Amino acid sequence: MRSKARALVRVTSSTKAYIFLASFQLMILTCAGGVVLTILVIVPNWPFFNRHPLKWLDPN
Protein backbone atom coordinates (compact mmCIF):
# COMPACT_ATOMS: atom_id res chain seq x y z
CA MET A 1 0.00 0.00 0.00
CA ARG A 2 2.80 2.41 0.82
CA SER A 3 4.51 1.85 -2.52
CA LYS A 4 1.30 2.79 -4.34
CA ALA A 5 1.02 5.97 -2.29
CA ARG A 6 4.63 6.90 -3.02
CA ALA A 7 4.09 6.27 -6.72
CA LEU A 8 1.05 8.55 -6.76
CA VAL A 9 2.99 11.35 -5.07
CA ARG A 10 5.50 11.32 -7.92
CA VAL A 11 2.84 11.75 -10.59
CA THR A 12 2.36 15.26 -11.97
CA SER A 13 -0.68 17.30 -11.01
CA SER A 14 -2.23 17.07 -14.47
CA THR A 15 -1.98 13.31 -14.42
CA LYS A 16 -3.36 13.22 -10.87
CA ALA A 17 -6.45 15.04 -12.09
CA TYR A 18 -6.91 12.41 -14.80
CA ILE A 19 -6.39 9.49 -12.41
CA PHE A 20 -8.73 10.72 -9.70
CA LEU A 21 -11.47 12.26 -11.83
CA ALA A 22 -11.03 10.24 -15.04
CA SER A 23 -11.46 13.37 -17.11
CA PHE A 24 -9.14 13.83 -20.08
CA GLN A 25 -10.41 17.38 -20.58
CA LEU A 26 -9.58 18.33 -17.00
CA MET A 27 -6.10 16.86 -17.37
CA ILE A 28 -5.45 18.92 -20.51
CA LEU A 29 -6.81 22.10 -18.91
CA THR A 30 -4.67 21.57 -15.80
CA CYS A 31 -1.55 21.01 -17.89
CA ALA A 32 -2.29 24.04 -20.11
CA GLY A 33 -2.93 26.17 -17.02
CA GLY A 34 0.45 25.15 -15.62
CA VAL A 35 2.17 26.09 -18.87
CA VAL A 36 0.42 29.48 -18.99
CA LEU A 37 1.25 30.19 -15.34
CA THR A 38 4.90 29.26 -15.95
CA ILE A 39 5.07 31.53 -19.01
CA LEU A 40 3.54 34.44 -17.07
CA VAL A 41 6.16 34.06 -14.35
CA ILE A 42 9.21 33.45 -16.56
CA VAL A 43 8.79 35.46 -19.78
CA PRO A 44 8.09 39.09 -18.67
CA ASN A 45 11.02 41.35 -17.90
CA TRP A 46 10.32 41.61 -14.18
CA PRO A 47 12.34 44.31 -12.33
CA PHE A 48 13.65 41.89 -9.71
CA PHE A 49 15.46 39.95 -12.47
CA ASN A 50 17.57 43.08 -13.15
CA ARG A 51 18.51 43.99 -9.56
CA HIS A 52 22.12 42.91 -9.98
CA PRO A 53 22.95 43.09 -13.70
CA LEU A 54 26.10 41.43 -14.98
CA LYS A 55 28.83 43.68 -16.36
CA TRP A 56 30.13 42.17 -19.59
CA LEU A 57 33.53 42.82 -21.10
CA ASP A 58 33.83 44.94 -24.22
CA PRO A 59 33.99 42.83 -27.39
CA ASN A 60 37.41 44.34 -28.29
Kinemage of the C-alpha trace (Angstrom):
@kinemage 1
@onewidth
@group {chain A} dominant
@subgroup {mainchain}
@vectorlist {calphas} color= white
{ca met a 1} P 0.000 0.000 0.000
{ca arg a 2} L 2.804 2.413 0.820
{ca ser a 3} L 4.505 1.848 -2.521
{ca lys a 4} L 1.303 2.788 -4.335
{ca ala a 5} L 1.018 5.974 -2.285
{ca arg a 6} L 4.630 6.901 -3.024
{ca ala a 7} L 4.090 6.268 -6.721
{ca leu a 8} L 1.052 8.552 -6.757
{ca val a 9} L 2.993 11.352 -5.070
{ca arg a 10} L 5.498 11.318 -7.921
{ca val a 11} L 2.840 11.751 -10.592
{ca thr a 12} L 2.358 15.261 -11.973
{ca ser a 13} L -0.678 17.301 -11.008
{ca ser a 14} L -2.232 17.073 -14.466
{ca thr a 15} L -1.977 13.306 -14.419
{ca lys a 16} L -3.363 13.224 -10.869
{ca ala a 17} L -6.451 15.045 -12.091
{ca tyr a 18} L -6.905 12.414 -14.795
{ca ile a 19} L -6.391 9.488 -12.415
{ca phe a 20} L -8.731 10.724 -9.696
{ca leu a 21} L -11.466 12.256 -11.830
{ca ala a 22} L -11.028 10.236 -15.035
{ca ser a 23} L -11.457 13.375 -17.114
{ca phe a 24} L -9.139 13.831 -20.080
{ca gln a 25} L -10.412 17.382 -20.585
{ca leu a 26} L -9.583 18.330 -16.999
{ca met a 27} L -6.099 16.856 -17.374
{ca ile a 28} L -5.446 18.919 -20.514
{ca leu a 29} L -6.814 22.103 -18.912
{ca thr a 30} L -4.671 21.574 -15.804
{ca cys a 31} L -1.552 21.006 -17.894
{ca ala a 32} L -2.293 24.035 -20.106
{ca gly a 33} L -2.930 26.172 -17.017
{ca gly a 34} L 0.450 25.149 -15.619
{ca val a 35} L 2.166 26.089 -18.871
{ca val a 36} L 0.416 29.480 -18.988
{ca leu a 37} L 1.255 30.190 -15.340
{ca thr a 38} L 4.896 29.262 -15.946
{ca ile a 39} L 5.074 31.526 -19.007
{ca leu a 40} L 3.539 34.439 -17.071
{ca val a 41} L 6.164 34.058 -14.350
{ca ile a 42} L 9.211 33.447 -16.565
{ca val a 43} L 8.786 35.461 -19.780
{ca pro a 44} L 8.092 39.092 -18.668
{ca asn a 45} L 11.018 41.347 -17.898
{ca trp a 46} L 10.315 41.615 -14.175
{ca pro a 47} L 12.344 44.311 -12.330
{ca phe a 48} L 13.652 41.888 -9.714
{ca phe a 49} L 15.460 39.955 -12.470
{ca asn a 50} L 17.567 43.085 -13.145
{ca arg a 51} L 18.511 43.988 -9.559
{ca his a 52} L 22.123 42.913 -9.983
{ca pro a 53} L 22.952 43.088 -13.704
{ca leu a 54} L 26.096 41.434 -14.980
{ca lys a 55} L 28.833 43.681 -16.365
{ca trp a 56} L 30.129 42.173 -19.589
{ca leu a 57} L 33.527 42.824 -21.103
{ca asp a 58} L 33.827 44.937 -24.223
{ca pro a 59} L 33.986 42.827 -27.386
{ca asn a 60} L 37.406 44.340 -28.294
